[in-house]
């Protein structure tokens, strides 16, 4: 299938990796030489991204989760390690909600568990509607330049920002627009209790410079029946998009978590 890249021996334990909004399955490529030695890595384009033309209803987070589950099941894997960044992490939480028995481990990178108040959801809906309008009304490169000026990406250097923009230009704005509206954080239910229903290892990885998501993760830990249910790992010298800015550190962290190896 055009929206899937696979790496490593198919007999190894499966690991499904889900990128963020405007990302691509190729975003994980810099880590594959290391991770695919121990896991059969399945990198999937999210709906509306890259080669994946699957159309989501609105709201569409559970439909996106079901689509990923069916895709992986068709490859012959009913249990897998699950890694998700940002939007991919939010979809991963919905996958874990639908099929907790399938999750060998859950690793979330800078992923929001859900807004708690109606006011927050209302404000987010207005904000997302504004971005959605810009996505269709502006030249795509201009939209990308504005997108990566958001506070959550403030750690990026001009070179890193240009690098991300050049990668994202491969997307189709209309497809992104449909996905963005269907998966708005304003439509997401609170997924914090998903962790309580898992028996597998759950980890939240955040960047040292991403104070917003550090705070979210710490508050999430405290809200659980057992704080040890969710491990928080903070990567130094980076912000929101860890696997893109520090791929070796991210892959080494994953292997350390899942295989008990020392961090290099």
N, C-alpha and C positions, 0 to 999 in steps of 0.2 A: 504493500500500500504506500502511496506517495507521501503520506503524512507520518511515516514511521521510519526511524533509523534504529538498527540493532547492532550491538557490539558485544563480543565475548561469546564463549561457549554456551550454546542453548541449554546444556545440561546443568549449568551453574544456577544457583538461586536467582530468580528474576528480580530486577530493580526497574521500576517505572519512574521516569523523570519528566516532570511537567514544568514548562517554562512560564514566564510571566506575560502580562499583556504586551502585545507588539513583539514578543520574542519569537523564537523558532526552535525546533528540535536540535538544530545545529549549535545552539548556545551551549550545550553540554559537551561538545566535541573536545575542547581542551583538556577535559578530565578523563576521557574515555580510556586512554592508554593505561592509566592507573586503576581505575575502578573496574574495568572490564576483565581484569585478571581474576577477580573474585566474584563478580556478579554478571549475569546476562542482562545488559542494560538495554532498556526499551525506551527510546526518546520519542515523544509524540508531539506533533503540532496540535495545539488546542483548536477547537472549532473557530473558523474564521481566520485562521493563521496559516501561512505557508500553503501546503498542499491539501489542507483539510477544509473542505467546503461544507461540512455538516452544519445545517442551519438550526440554531437554537430557538426555542420558544422564549417568550418573555413573561415571567422570569425563567432563567435557564440554567441555574447552577446545578440542580439535581439532574437535568437532562445532559449537561456536560459530563457529570460524574458517571451516569449510566453509559454514555457513549465511550468513555475511557474504559470502564469495566468490560463492556462488550468487546472492544477492540483487543484488549489484553487476553480475554477469554478465548477469542477466536485464534489467537496465537498459541493457545494451549496451556496457559498459566492461570490457575485459579487462586494462587497465593503469591504474594510478591512484596518486596520492600517498596515503599512509596516515598518519593522526594518531590516536593513542590515549592516553587518560588512565587511569592506574591499572589497573583491571580491563580497560578498553578497550585499554590498551597491552599487557597480557599477551596478550589475544586477537590483537592486531595482530602480535605476535611469532610466534604460531602461524600466522597468515595468511602471513607472510613465509616461514615454514618450509615451508609447503605449496606456495606459488606464488611463489618468489623472482623469477621473470621478470615477474610482474605489478606489482612494486613500483617506482614511479618515484622515490619517496623514502619514508623511514620516520622519523616524528617521534614519539618517546615522551615523555610527560609523567608524571613520577613513577610509573614502571611497574617492577615487580620482575621481574628476569630469571629468577628461580627460586632456591629454597633448595638448598644444596649438601650438607648432611649429613642422615643419617637422623634424628638427634636433633632437628635443627631442624624437619624435616617432622613428626615426632611431636608436638612441642610446638605447632606451628601447627595441626595437626589437632585437638588438644584445645581450643585457643583458639577455632578456628572453630566447633567443635561447641557450645561454650558460647554464642557469639554467635547461632548458628542456633537454639538452644533459646529464647533470649531473644526472638528475632524473632517466634516463634509464641506464646509464653506471656505476653508483656507487651503492654499497649496500645502501638500503633505509635508514638505521639508520645513516650512514655516511652522506648522503645527508641532512637529517634532522638536524644533528648537525651543518652543514655548513649554512643551511637556517636560523636557529635561532641565528646565529652570525651576521646577517645583522644589520646595524646601526639602523634600525627602531625598532629592538627588544633589543636595548642596555640597556633598563631599567630592563630587566629580571635578576633575581638572578640565580645562578647555579641550585638551587632547582626548581625554576619556569620553567627554560628552560628544565630541565629533565622531569618535569611533562608534558609539552606540547609535547615533543618528544615521550614519552611513549603513549600518546593519539593518536598521528598521525600515529603510526606504524600499526594501524588497516586498513589503506588505501591500495589500490592497485596502485603501481607506474604507470603502463601502462594507467590505467583509468585517473589518475591525469595528466599524460603527455598530453593526448588528450584535457582535459579541459583547462589546462594551456596554451597550444598553441592557442586554439580557443578563449580564453578570455584575451589574452595579452593586457595590457594597450596600447601598440603600435597600436592596431587595434580599439581602442575605439574612438568614436566621442566625441567632446566637449559636455558635458551634462549640462553645467552651466545654460543654458536657460530653462531647464526642470522645474526649480523652478518657473519661471515666469508664467508658464502655469498651475500651481496648485492653487487651492483656499483653500486647506487644510494646516494645520500646518506643517512646515518643520523645522527640527532641525538637526544640525551637532554636534555630541558629539566627543570630542577629549581628549586625556590625556595631563596633564600638561607637562609631559616629552617628548611628541611627538611634537617637535617644527616644524618639516616639515609639518605635517598635520594641526597644528594650523595656520601656514602661509597660506596654501592652502585655509582653510576655511575663513580666514579674507579677502584674495584677492577675493574669490568667492562672499562674502557678498558685497564687494564694486563694483563688476561688475554687480550686479543686478539692475533692475529699482528701486527697493526699498530694501534697506539693511535689513529692518525688515521682508522681505519675508523669510529669513533664520536666525534662532536663533542659536547662537553658545554657547555651554555649554562645559566648560573645567573642567575635573575631576582631582583633585589634587592627587599627589602621585602615578601616574601610567603613562604608555606610550601608545603604539599603541593598545594593546589587552585588552581593559578595562573590557568587560563583563566576560572575563576569569579570570583576576587577581582580580577584585573587583565586583563580581556578585551582592552582596546586594546593593552596591552603584549604580550600573548601573540600577538595577530594580527599586530602589527607585527614581532615576532620571527620568526614564520613567513614573512612576506613577505620579510624581510631574508635569511633563510636560503635560501629557494627562488628568489628573484628577484634577489638581490644588491643589494637596495636598502638605503640607510643607515637605521639605526634612528632613529625620530622621537622 
